[in-house]
Amino acid sequence: MKQETSDIVKKESGALATLDFVKDSGMGLENIDKGDRALPFLKLLQSGSYETKKKHAQYVEGAEAGMLYNTVTKKLYDGEKGIEVIPVFYKMTYPEWAPFDKSEGRPISPDRGPEVLSQTKQEGNKDVLPNGNEIVKTANHFVMIIGDRPDRALITMKSTQLKASKGWNSLMENEFETDSSTQKAVPAPSFSRIYKLSSVENSGSFVWHGYKVSLLKKVDNTEIYQMAKDFHTSLKASSTKANTKEESNY
């Protein structure tokens, strides 16, 4: 009897030693939804970015001004060489920020909506509210980074970067496809094109790095295209749900 028990243990141990990750795909992740995941930010590093300062807690080894940095995967990209991205969704937001001498970190409100600008006054190049807080127009470009393993990310452009955002939007709107049934040109979906995203150095009263966007080619991989389309659909649904919730509060 003792021998039989021992044989069972050995047999079970042998079975557990078999690694079949494909067969067990997704196990342990069943209860993780979109709200439980961090969407990576693709950040353009400046000379003042903490990631470039060796003595700072947020320092990233090898980080230099002009590089692109993924805040979740911690991956650095050569800004001059650039990366390939597929734009899937765009949204302009109007977050409210407290002055840095009062409060740092996340904005007080993530999006006050365009109507809030009517309450602001211009102070230099800033839109300032009566309470002293600033409304910072922010262009949000959701993208898929093309590489060995496609990654989702969010690129935010504000202040001096808004010019690059407008240029990118113009490039996307100038892409068309021909409808075979009518032979008419129709706007191409944003996620049907691959763009090169790189950085360039600018100088004026100070030196800073800006985004440079150029069109590369059409998406030619059906799997990648479907992934980008699904990402777009998900973001659009979330945006519609958020707008409906805000409207119901009035």
C-alpha positions as CSV (number, residue, x, y, z in Angstrom):
1,M,0.0,0.0,0.0
2,K,2.9,2.3,0.9
3,Q,4.6,1.6,-2.4
4,E,1.4,2.4,-4.4
5,T,1.1,5.8,-2.6
6,S,4.7,6.5,-3.4
7,D,4.1,5.7,-7.1
8,I,1.2,8.1,-7.3
9,V,3.2,10.9,-5.8
10,K,6.0,10.3,-8.3
11,K,3.5,10.2,-11.2
12,E,1.8,13.4,-10.0
13,S,5.1,15.1,-9.6
14,G,6.1,14.2,-13.1
15,A,2.8,15.6,-14.5
16,L,3.3,18.9,-12.7
17,A,6.8,19.2,-14.1
18,T,5.3,19.4,-17.6
19,L,5.3,23.0,-18.9
20,D,2.4,23.7,-21.2
21,F,1.9,27.5,-21.2
22,V,-0.2,27.4,-24.4
23,K,-2.6,24.9,-22.9
24,D,-3.0,27.0,-19.8
25,S,-3.2,30.3,-21.7
26,G,-5.1,33.0,-19.8
27,M,-5.3,31.2,-16.5
28,G,-5.0,33.5,-13.5
29,L,-5.9,36.5,-15.5
30,E,-9.7,35.9,-15.6
31,N,-10.6,38.7,-13.2
32,I,-8.3,41.4,-14.7
33,D,-10.3,44.0,-16.7
34,K,-9.3,47.3,-18.4
35,G,-9.6,49.2,-15.1
36,D,-6.9,47.0,-13.5
37,R,-4.3,47.6,-16.2
38,A,-2.0,50.6,-16.7
39,L,-1.9,52.0,-20.2
40,P,1.7,52.9,-20.9
41,F,2.6,56.5,-21.6
42,L,5.1,57.1,-24.3
43,K,7.1,60.0,-23.0
44,L,9.5,62.3,-24.8
45,L,12.4,62.9,-22.4
46,Q,13.7,66.4,-21.8
47,S,16.9,67.6,-20.1
48,G,14.8,68.2,-17.0
49,S,13.1,64.8,-16.9
50,Y,13.7,62.9,-13.7
51,E,14.5,59.8,-15.8
52,T,17.7,61.5,-17.1
53,K,19.0,62.5,-13.7
54,K,21.3,59.9,-12.2
55,K,20.7,60.9,-8.6
56,H,16.9,60.9,-8.8
57,A,14.8,58.0,-7.7
58,Q,13.1,57.8,-11.1
59,Y,16.4,57.7,-13.0
60,V,16.5,55.1,-15.8
61,E,19.8,53.8,-16.8
62,G,20.8,55.0,-20.3
63,A,18.1,57.6,-20.5
64,E,19.0,60.8,-22.3
65,A,17.0,63.9,-23.5
66,G,15.4,63.3,-26.8
67,M,14.7,59.6,-26.2
68,L,11.2,58.1,-26.1
69,Y,10.4,56.2,-22.9
70,N,7.6,53.7,-22.2
71,T,6.5,54.3,-18.6
72,V,5.2,50.7,-18.1
73,T,7.6,48.5,-19.9
74,K,10.5,50.9,-19.0
75,K,11.8,50.5,-22.5
76,L,13.9,53.4,-24.1
77,Y,13.8,54.2,-27.8
78,D,16.4,56.2,-29.7
79,G,14.6,59.5,-30.5
80,E,16.7,60.2,-33.6
81,K,16.1,56.7,-35.1
82,G,12.4,56.9,-34.1
83,I,9.8,54.2,-33.8
84,E,6.9,53.0,-35.9
85,V,3.4,53.5,-34.6
86,I,-0.2,53.1,-35.7
87,P,-2.6,55.8,-34.5
88,V,-5.9,54.3,-33.4
89,F,-7.7,57.1,-31.5
90,Y,-7.5,60.8,-30.8
91,K,-9.0,63.1,-28.1
92,M,-8.4,66.6,-26.9
93,T,-8.8,67.1,-23.2
94,Y,-8.7,70.1,-20.9
95,P,-7.3,69.1,-17.6
96,E,-7.0,71.6,-14.7
97,W,-3.6,71.9,-13.0
98,A,-2.7,73.7,-9.8
99,P,0.5,75.8,-9.9
100,F,3.6,73.7,-9.3
101,D,4.5,75.8,-6.2
102,K,1.2,74.7,-4.7
103,S,0.6,71.1,-5.8
104,E,2.5,68.7,-8.0
105,G,1.4,65.4,-9.5
106,R,-1.9,64.5,-11.2
107,P,-4.2,67.2,-12.4
108,I,-7.0,68.3,-10.1
109,S,-9.5,67.5,-12.9
110,P,-8.6,65.2,-15.8
111,D,-10.9,67.0,-18.3
112,R,-13.0,70.2,-17.7
113,G,-14.1,70.2,-21.4
114,P,-13.6,73.0,-24.0
115,E,-16.3,75.1,-22.4
116,V,-14.0,75.9,-19.4
117,L,-11.8,78.1,-21.6
118,S,-14.5,80.7,-21.5
119,Q,-13.7,81.1,-17.8
120,T,-10.0,81.6,-18.3
121,K,-7.8,84.6,-19.0
122,Q,-4.6,84.6,-20.9
123,E,-1.4,85.1,-18.8
124,G,1.5,84.8,-21.3
125,N,0.8,81.5,-23.0
126,K,-1.3,80.1,-20.2
127,D,-5.1,79.8,-19.8
128,V,-5.6,80.6,-16.1
129,L,-8.8,80.2,-14.1
130,P,-10.0,82.7,-11.4
131,N,-8.7,80.4,-8.7
132,G,-5.2,80.5,-10.1
133,N,-5.2,77.1,-11.6
134,E,-4.3,76.5,-15.3
135,I,-6.1,74.7,-18.0
136,V,-3.6,72.8,-20.1
137,K,-4.9,71.8,-23.5
138,T,-3.7,68.2,-24.1
139,A,-3.8,66.2,-27.3
140,N,-4.1,62.5,-26.6
141,H,-2.9,60.2,-29.3
142,F,-3.5,56.5,-28.6
143,V,-1.2,54.3,-30.6
144,M,0.1,50.8,-31.2
145,I,3.9,50.6,-31.2
146,I,5.1,48.3,-33.9
147,G,7.9,45.9,-33.1
148,D,8.6,42.3,-32.3
149,R,5.7,42.5,-29.9
150,P,3.1,45.2,-30.6
151,D,2.5,47.5,-27.6
152,R,-0.4,49.8,-26.8
153,A,0.5,53.3,-25.6
154,L,-0.7,56.8,-25.0
155,I,1.1,59.9,-26.3
156,T,0.1,63.2,-24.8
157,M,1.1,66.5,-26.5
158,K,0.6,69.9,-24.9
159,S,2.1,73.4,-24.9
160,T,4.9,73.5,-27.5
161,Q,4.0,69.9,-28.7
162,L,0.5,70.9,-29.9
163,K,1.9,72.0,-33.3
164,A,3.2,68.5,-33.9
165,S,-0.2,67.1,-32.9
166,K,-2.0,69.3,-35.4
167,G,0.4,68.3,-38.1
168,W,-0.1,64.6,-37.4
169,N,-3.9,65.1,-37.5
170,S,-3.6,66.8,-40.9
171,L,-1.5,63.9,-42.2
172,M,-4.2,61.4,-41.1
173,E,-7.0,63.4,-42.6
174,N,-5.2,63.6,-46.0
175,E,-5.2,59.8,-46.4
176,F,-7.9,58.3,-48.6
177,E,-9.0,55.0,-50.1
178,T,-11.1,54.4,-53.2
179,D,-14.5,52.9,-52.7
180,S,-14.6,50.2,-55.4
181,S,-18.4,50.3,-55.7
182,T,-18.6,54.1,-56.3
183,Q,-15.0,54.9,-57.4
184,K,-15.1,57.8,-54.9
185,A,-12.4,58.7,-52.5
186,V,-13.3,58.0,-48.8
187,P,-11.3,58.9,-45.7
188,A,-8.9,56.1,-44.7
189,P,-9.2,54.8,-41.1
190,S,-6.4,56.3,-39.0
191,F,-5.3,52.8,-38.0
192,S,-4.7,51.7,-41.6
193,R,-1.4,53.7,-41.7
194,I,2.0,53.4,-40.1
195,Y,3.9,56.5,-39.1
196,K,7.4,57.2,-37.9
197,L,7.6,59.0,-34.6
198,S,10.9,60.6,-33.8
199,S,12.3,63.6,-31.9
200,V,14.1,66.8,-33.0
201,E,15.9,69.4,-30.9
202,N,14.4,72.9,-30.9
203,S,15.9,76.0,-29.5
204,G,14.7,79.5,-28.6
205,S,14.7,81.0,-25.1
206,F,15.5,77.4,-24.0
207,V,16.4,74.1,-25.7
208,W,13.7,71.4,-25.8
209,H,12.9,68.2,-27.8
210,G,9.8,68.0,-29.9
211,Y,8.0,65.3,-31.8
212,K,8.4,64.7,-35.5
213,V,5.8,62.6,-37.3
214,S,6.0,61.3,-40.9
215,L,3.9,58.9,-42.9
216,L,5.7,55.6,-43.7
217,K,3.2,53.1,-45.3
218,K,-0.1,51.4,-45.2
219,V,-0.6,48.5,-42.7
220,D,-0.1,45.3,-44.6
221,N,-0.5,42.7,-41.8
222,T,-4.1,41.6,-41.2
223,E,-3.5,40.5,-37.6
224,I,-1.9,43.9,-36.7
225,Y,-4.7,45.7,-38.4
226,Q,-7.3,43.8,-36.4
227,M,-5.5,44.5,-33.2
228,A,-5.4,48.2,-34.0
229,K,-9.1,48.2,-35.0
230,D,-10.1,46.4,-31.8
231,F,-8.1,48.9,-29.7
232,H,-9.9,51.8,-31.5
233,T,-13.3,50.2,-30.9
234,S,-12.6,49.7,-27.2
235,L,-11.4,53.3,-26.8
236,K,-14.4,54.8,-28.7
237,A,-16.8,52.8,-26.6
238,S,-15.1,54.0,-23.4
239,S,-15.1,57.6,-24.6
240,T,-18.8,57.5,-25.5
241,K,-19.7,56.0,-22.1
242,A,-17.7,58.7,-20.3
243,N,-19.4,61.5,-22.3
244,T,-22.9,60.1,-21.6
245,K,-22.1,59.9,-17.9
246,E,-20.9,63.5,-17.9
247,E,-24.1,64.7,-19.7
248,S,-26.3,62.9,-17.3
249,N,-24.8,65.0,-14.4
250,Y,-26.2,68.3,-15.8
